[in-house]
Amino acid sequence: MHPFKKQNILESQLGSNDNKLLIDFSQLVITAVTGSFKTEQEQSELTKFQVKAVVLGSLKDVLKKYKQKYPNVIICCDNASIPYYKRTISPFYKAHRSKSREDSSLNWEMIFSTSKEFIQDLKENFCYQVIDIPGLEADDIIGYLATKGNSGEYHSMIVSSDGDFTQLHSKYTKQYSFIHGKQIEPKTTAFGDLVTKIVKGDTKDAISGIKVPSNHAYNRLMGLQHLNEVQRTPSTRQDELNLYISAKNLDELRNIIPEEYKDRLEENIKLLDLSILPGEYKTLIDAEIDKNKVNNSSNRSKIYTYLLQNNLTKLLDSIQDF
């Protein structure tokens, strides 16, 4: 039997299953590369071929694990060809990233250029929907699609190790972590994790806590602490945080947050609440999904040709997993 024939029969039996496998592409790339090439020498000698090989291998493993239950595979991409829209909310949002990459032995320029090329490869040769919209991050796309699913429309499995996504967890939305190799859960509750991030900020994205100015985390990350009015972020006591987490929703949170922090609260909500996305971007995502709907059975033969032409022959034995 042809390697795809059995799979096509299985997919037809699933009927109109609209459950979504939401893959954070940048996280997939970073985790696959850093997990496979750990020494400084390996990282400095990394090639484009190796990047594609390990990313495809990781993608195959995820699909083998979850594609039967979540057959609607959506590759969600970061596209910074124009500034991320969240930069209009805060100019410091992720503005430190280039400096942190300078300190790495990885050739990030090559990795990012290969990722862009690979995104196009996925669009043209594989049977998945690829959402790649200028000014949007995978976070925005996953946040929007998972929030829609949380209305009861479908179930989603988010494939990412990023803790930002735990705020989206529900009976309809789960998350698989590449790094941990298992599903992960919120540290408190989905809403509690969101409130904690909003109040304390998110240093990895240069988002300051609500008790300090917007540029505080950015200045620290860039070694510019002398520009901060306060050298350390004022602490948030656990009983204080518990009070905020006990709020039933964001409106209730707004009512109990001290007045002096409310402007910063609103900024952090816009930056960190992944259920919030301006309407024009929702429209773009929906249009992209409608445009990229594909016939899986007719496109599967391209995968074999692609693997062969790109010397990725080690993956041919498990081609049915794609």
Contacts in CASP RR format, 6 or more apart in sequence:
PFRMAT RR
TARGET T0000
AUTHOR 0000-0000-0000
METHOD contacts of the structure
MODEL  1
MHPFKKQNILESQLGSNDNKLLIDFSQLVITAVTGSFKTEQEQSELTKFQ
VKAVVLGSLKDVLKKYKQKYPNVIICCDNASIPYYKRTISPFYKAHRSKS
REDSSLNWEMIFSTSKEFIQDLKENFCYQVIDIPGLEADDIIGYLATKGN
SGEYHSMIVSSDGDFTQLHSKYTKQYSFIHGKQIEPKTTAFGDLVTKIVK
GDTKDAISGIKVPSNHAYNRLMGLQHLNEVQRTPSTRQDELNLYISAKNL
DELRNIIPEEYKDRLEENIKLLDLSILPGEYKTLIDAEIDKNKVNNSSNR
SKIYTYLLQNNLTKLLDSIQDF
3 319 0 8 1.000
3 320 0 8 1.000
4 297 0 8 1.000
4 300 0 8 1.000
4 301 0 8 1.000
4 319 0 8 1.000
4 320 0 8 1.000
6 320 0 8 1.000
7 300 0 8 1.000
7 320 0 8 1.000
8 296 0 8 1.000
8 297 0 8 1.000
8 300 0 8 1.000
10 68 0 8 1.000
11 71 0 8 1.000
11 296 0 8 1.000
11 297 0 8 1.000
14 68 0 8 1.000
14 71 0 8 1.000
17 71 0 8 1.000
17 72 0 8 1.000
18 72 0 8 1.000
18 153 0 8 1.000
18 154 0 8 1.000
19 69 0 8 1.000
19 70 0 8 1.000
19 71 0 8 1.000
19 72 0 8 1.000
19 154 0 8 1.000
19 155 0 8 1.000
19 156 0 8 1.000
19 157 0 8 1.000
20 70 0 8 1.000
20 72 0 8 1.000
20 73 0 8 1.000
20 74 0 8 1.000
20 145 0 8 1.000
20 149 0 8 1.000
20 154 0 8 1.000
20 155 0 8 1.000
20 156 0 8 1.000
20 157 0 8 1.000
21 62 0 8 1.000
21 63 0 8 1.000
21 66 0 8 1.000
21 67 0 8 1.000
21 70 0 8 1.000
21 71 0 8 1.000
21 72 0 8 1.000
21 73 0 8 1.000
21 74 0 8 1.000
21 156 0 8 1.000
21 157 0 8 1.000
21 159 0 8 1.000
22 74 0 8 1.000
22 76 0 8 1.000
22 141 0 8 1.000
22 142 0 8 1.000
22 145 0 8 1.000
22 146 0 8 1.000
22 156 0 8 1.000
22 157 0 8 1.000
22 158 0 8 1.000
22 159 0 8 1.000
23 59 0 8 1.000
23 62 0 8 1.000
23 73 0 8 1.000
23 74 0 8 1.000
23 75 0 8 1.000
23 76 0 8 1.000
23 159 0 8 1.000
23 160 0 8 1.000
24 76 0 8 1.000
24 138 0 8 1.000
24 139 0 8 1.000
24 142 0 8 1.000
24 158 0 8 1.000
24 159 0 8 1.000
24 160 0 8 1.000
24 162 0 8 1.000
24 165 0 8 1.000
25 75 0 8 1.000
25 76 0 8 1.000
25 77 0 8 1.000
25 78 0 8 1.000
25 115 0 8 1.000
25 119 0 8 1.000
25 138 0 8 1.000
26 77 0 8 1.000
26 78 0 8 1.000
26 115 0 8 1.000
26 138 0 8 1.000
27 138 0 8 1.000
27 159 0 8 1.000
27 160 0 8 1.000
27 161 0 8 1.000
27 162 0 8 1.000
27 178 0 8 1.000
28 55 0 8 1.000
28 58 0 8 1.000
28 59 0 8 1.000
28 62 0 8 1.000
28 159 0 8 1.000
28 160 0 8 1.000
28 178 0 8 1.000
29 51 0 8 1.000
29 55 0 8 1.000
29 111 0 8 1.000
29 115 0 8 1.000
29 118 0 8 1.000
31 58 0 8 1.000
31 161 0 8 1.000
31 178 0 8 1.000
31 179 0 8 1.000
32 54 0 8 1.000
32 55 0 8 1.000
32 57 0 8 1.000
32 58 0 8 1.000
32 178 0 8 1.000
33 46 0 8 1.000
33 51 0 8 1.000
33 54 0 8 1.000
33 55 0 8 1.000
33 106 0 8 1.000
33 111 0 8 1.000
34 106 0 8 1.000
36 50 0 8 1.000
36 54 0 8 1.000
37 43 0 8 1.000
37 46 0 8 1.000
37 50 0 8 1.000
37 54 0 8 1.000
37 106 0 8 1.000
40 105 0 8 1.000
43 104 0 8 1.000
43 105 0 8 1.000
43 106 0 8 1.000
43 107 0 8 1.000
44 105 0 8 1.000
44 106 0 8 1.000
44 107 0 8 1.000
46 106 0 8 1.000
46 107 0 8 1.000
46 110 0 8 1.000
46 111 0 8 1.000
48 110 0 8 1.000
48 114 0 8 1.000
48 117 0 8 1.000
49 310 0 8 1.000
49 311 0 8 1.000
51 110 0 8 1.000
51 111 0 8 1.000
51 114 0 8 1.000
51 115 0 8 1.000
51 118 0 8 1.000
52 114 0 8 1.000
52 118 0 8 1.000
52 121 0 8 1.000
52 310 0 8 1.000
52 312 0 8 1.000
53 312 0 8 1.000
53 314 0 8 1.000
53 315 0 8 1.000
55 118 0 8 1.000
56 312 0 8 1.000
56 315 0 8 1.000
57 315 0 8 1.000
58 178 0 8 1.000
59 322 0 8 1.000
60 315 0 8 1.000
60 318 0 8 1.000
60 321 0 8 1.000
60 322 0 8 1.000
61 321 0 8 1.000
62 159 0 8 1.000
62 176 0 8 1.000
62 178 0 8 1.000
63 73 0 8 1.000
63 321 0 8 1.000
63 322 0 8 1.000
64 318 0 8 1.000
64 321 0 8 1.000
65 176 0 8 1.000
66 157 0 8 1.000
66 159 0 8 1.000
66 176 0 8 1.000
67 73 0 8 1.000
69 155 0 8 1.000
69 157 0 8 1.000
70 155 0 8 1.000
70 156 0 8 1.000
70 157 0 8 1.000
72 129 0 8 1.000
72 154 0 8 1.000
73 127 0 8 1.000
73 128 0 8 1.000
73 129 0 8 1.000
74 128 0 8 1.000
74 129 0 8 1.000
74 130 0 8 1.000
74 131 0 8 1.000
74 141 0 8 1.000
74 145 0 8 1.000
74 289 0 8 1.000
75 119 0 8 1.000
75 122 0 8 1.000
75 128 0 8 1.000
75 129 0 8 1.000
75 130 0 8 1.000
75 131 0 8 1.000
76 131 0 8 1.000
76 138 0 8 1.000
76 141 0 8 1.000
76 142 0 8 1.000
76 145 0 8 1.000
77 119 0 8 1.000
77 130 0 8 1.000
77 131 0 8 1.000
77 132 0 8 1.000
77 138 0 8 1.000
77 141 0 8 1.000
78 136 0 8 1.000
78 137 0 8 1.000
78 138 0 8 1.000
79 132 0 8 1.000
79 133 0 8 1.000
79 134 0 8 1.000
79 135 0 8 1.000
79 136 0 8 1.000
79 137 0 8 1.000
80 135 0 8 1.000
81 134 0 8 1.000
81 135 0 8 1.000
82 134 0 8 1.000
82 135 0 8 1.000
83 135 0 8 1.000
84 93 0 8 1.000
84 94 0 8 1.000
84 135 0 8 1.000
84 136 0 8 1.000
84 137 0 8 1.000
85 135 0 8 1.000
85 136 0 8 1.000
85 140 0 8 1.000
85 278 0 8 1.000
85 281 0 8 1.000
86 93 0 8 1.000
86 94 0 8 1.000
86 137 0 8 1.000
86 270 0 8 1.000
86 271 0 8 1.000
87 93 0 8 1.000
87 95 0 8 1.000
89 267 0 8 1.000
89 270 0 8 1.000
89 271 0 8 1.000
90 207 0 8 1.000
90 214 0 8 1.000
90 267 0 8 1.000
90 271 0 8 1.000
92 206 0 8 1.000
92 207 0 8 1.000
92 208 0 8 1.000
92 214 0 8 1.000
92 215 0 8 1.000
92 217 0 8 1.000
92 218 0 8 1.000
93 205 0 8 1.000
93 206 0 8 1.000
93 207 0 8 1.000
93 271 0 8 1.000
94 205 0 8 1.000
94 206 0 8 1.000
95 206 0 8 1.000
95 218 0 8 1.000
96 206 0 8 1.000
96 218 0 8 1.000
96 221 0 8 1.000
96 222 0 8 1.000
99 221 0 8 1.000
99 222 0 8 1.000
100 221 0 8 1.000
101 108 0 8 1.000
119 130 0 8 1.000
119 132 0 8 1.000
121 306 0 8 1.000
122 128 0 8 1.000
122 130 0 8 1.000
123 130 0 8 1.000
123 132 0 8 1.000
123 292 0 8 1.000
124 302 0 8 1.000
125 299 0 8 1.000
125 302 0 8 1.000
125 303 0 8 1.000
125 305 0 8 1.000
125 306 0 8 1.000
126 299 0 8 1.000
126 302 0 8 1.000
126 303 0 8 1.000
126 306 0 8 1.000
126 322 0 8 1.000
127 294 0 8 1.000
127 296 0 8 1.000
127 299 0 8 1.000
127 300 0 8 1.000
127 303 0 8 1.000
127 322 0 8 1.000
128 294 0 8 1.000
129 288 0 8 1.000
129 289 0 8 1.000
129 292 0 8 1.000
129 293 0 8 1.000
129 294 0 8 1.000
130 292 0 8 1.000
131 141 0 8 1.000
131 285 0 8 1.000
131 288 0 8 1.000
131 289 0 8 1.000
131 292 0 8 1.000
132 288 0 8 1.000
133 141 0 8 1.000
133 281 0 8 1.000
133 284 0 8 1.000
133 285 0 8 1.000
133 288 0 8 1.000
136 281 0 8 1.000
136 284 0 8 1.000
136 285 0 8 1.000
138 160 0 8 1.000
139 162 0 8 1.000
139 164 0 8 1.000
139 165 0 8 1.000
139 274 0 8 1.000
140 274 0 8 1.000
140 277 0 8 1.000
140 281 0 8 1.000
141 285 0 8 1.000
142 158 0 8 1.000
142 160 0 8 1.000
142 165 0 8 1.000
142 168 0 8 1.000
142 274 0 8 1.000
143 165 0 8 1.000
143 168 0 8 1.000
143 274 0 8 1.000
143 275 0 8 1.000
143 277 0 8 1.000
144 274 0 8 1.000
144 277 0 8 1.000
144 281 0 8 1.000
144 282 0 8 1.000
144 285 0 8 1.000
145 156 0 8 1.000
145 285 0 8 1.000
146 156 0 8 1.000
146 158 0 8 1.000
146 165 0 8 1.000
146 168 0 8 1.000
146 173 0 8 1.000
146 274 0 8 1.000
147 168 0 8 1.000
147 274 0 8 1.000
147 275 0 8 1.000
148 154 0 8 1.000
149 155 0 8 1.000
149 156 0 8 1.000
149 172 0 8 1.000
149 173 0 8 1.000
150 168 0 8 1.000
150 170 0 8 1.000
150 172 0 8 1.000
150 173 0 8 1.000
152 172 0 8 1.000
154 172 0 8 1.000
155 172 0 8 1.000
155 173 0 8 1.000
155 174 0 8 1.000
156 172 0 8 1.000
156 173 0 8 1.000
156 174 0 8 1.000
157 173 0 8 1.000
157 174 0 8 1.000
157 175 0 8 1.000
157 176 0 8 1.000
158 165 0 8 1.000
158 168 0 8 1.000
158 173 0 8 1.000
158 174 0 8 1.000
158 175 0 8 1.000
158 176 0 8 1.000
159 175 0 8 1.000
159 176 0 8 1.000
159 178 0 8 1.000
160 175 0 8 1.000
160 176 0 8 1.000
160 177 0 8 1.000
160 178 0 8 1.000
161 177 0 8 1.000
161 178 0 8 1.000
161 179 0 8 1.000
161 180 0 8 1.000
161 184 0 8 1.000
163 184 0 8 1.000
163 193 0 8 1.000
164 197 0 8 1.000
164 202 0 8 1.000
164 272 0 8 1.000
164 274 0 8 1.000
165 175 0 8 1.000
165 274 0 8 1.000
166 175 0 8 1.000
166 184 0 8 1.000
166 185 0 8 1.000
166 186 0 8 1.000
166 187 0 8 1.000
166 190 0 8 1.000
166 193 0 8 1.000
167 186 0 8 1.000
167 190 0 8 1.000
167 191 0 8 1.000
167 192 0 8 1.000
167 193 0 8 1.000
167 194 0 8 1.000
167 197 0 8 1.000
167 272 0 8 1.000
167 273 0 8 1.000
167 274 0 8 1.000
167 275 0 8 1.000
168 175 0 8 1.000
168 190 0 8 1.000
168 274 0 8 1.000
168 275 0 8 1.000
169 175 0 8 1.000
169 185 0 8 1.000
169 186 0 8 1.000
169 190 0 8 1.000
170 190 0 8 1.000
174 183 0 8 1.000
175 183 0 8 1.000
175 184 0 8 1.000
176 182 0 8 1.000
176 183 0 8 1.000
176 184 0 8 1.000
177 183 0 8 1.000
177 184 0 8 1.000
186 192 0 8 1.000
186 193 0 8 1.000
187 193 0 8 1.000
187 196 0 8 1.000
188 196 0 8 1.000
188 245 0 8 1.000
189 245 0 8 1.000
191 245 0 8 1.000
191 249 0 8 1.000
192 245 0 8 1.000
194 272 0 8 1.000
194 273 0 8 1.000
195 241 0 8 1.000
195 244 0 8 1.000
195 245 0 8 1.000
195 247 0 8 1.000
195 253 0 8 1.000
196 241 0 8 1.000
196 245 0 8 1.000
197 207 0 8 1.000
197 268 0 8 1.000
197 272 0 8 1.000
198 210 0 8 1.000
198 253 0 8 1.000
198 265 0 8 1.000
198 268 0 8 1.000
198 269 0 8 1.000
198 272 0 8 1.000
198 273 0 8 1.000
199 209 0 8 1.000
199 210 0 8 1.000
199 236 0 8 1.000
199 241 0 8 1.000
199 244 0 8 1.000
199 265 0 8 1.000
199 268 0 8 1.000
200 209 0 8 1.000
200 233 0 8 1.000
200 236 0 8 1.000
200 241 0 8 1.000
201 207 0 8 1.000
201 208 0 8 1.000
201 209 0 8 1.000
201 210 0 8 1.000
201 217 0 8 1.000
201 268 0 8 1.000
201 272 0 8 1.000
202 272 0 8 1.000
203 217 0 8 1.000
203 220 0 8 1.000
203 221 0 8 1.000
205 271 0 8 1.000
206 217 0 8 1.000
206 218 0 8 1.000
206 221 0 8 1.000
207 217 0 8 1.000
207 268 0 8 1.000
207 271 0 8 1.000
207 272 0 8 1.000
208 214 0 8 1.000
208 215 0 8 1.000
208 216 0 8 1.000
208 217 0 8 1.000
208 218 0 8 1.000
208 233 0 8 1.000
208 264 0 8 1.000
209 216 0 8 1.000
209 217 0 8 1.000
209 233 0 8 1.000
209 264 0 8 1.000
209 268 0 8 1.000
210 257 0 8 1.000
210 261 0 8 1.000
210 264 0 8 1.000
210 265 0 8 1.000
210 268 0 8 1.000
211 233 0 8 1.000
211 234 0 8 1.000
211 236 0 8 1.000
211 261 0 8 1.000
211 264 0 8 1.000
212 228 0 8 1.000
212 229 0 8 1.000
212 230 0 8 1.000
212 233 0 8 1.000
212 234 0 8 1.000
212 264 0 8 1.000
213 228 0 8 1.000
213 229 0 8 1.000
213 264 0 8 1.000
214 264 0 8 1.000
214 267 0 8 1.000
215 227 0 8 1.000
215 228 0 8 1.000
216 228 0 8 1.000
216 230 0 8 1.000
216 233 0 8 1.000
218 224 0 8 1.000
219 225 0 8 1.000
219 227 0 8 1.000
219 228 0 8 1.000
220 228 0 8 1.000
225 231 0 8 1.000
243 256 0 8 1.000
244 253 0 8 1.000
244 256 0 8 1.000
244 257 0 8 1.000
247 253 0 8 1.000
247 255 0 8 1.000
247 256 0 8 1.000
250 269 0 8 1.000
250 273 0 8 1.000
253 265 0 8 1.000
254 262 0 8 1.000
254 265 0 8 1.000
257 265 0 8 1.000
269 276 0 8 1.000
270 276 0 8 1.000
300 322 0 8 1.000
303 319 0 8 1.000
303 322 0 8 1.000
304 316 0 8 1.000
304 319 0 8 1.000
306 312 0 8 1.000
307 313 0 8 1.000
307 315 0 8 1.000
307 316 0 8 1.000
307 319 0 8 1.000
308 316 0 8 1.000
315 322 0 8 1.000
END
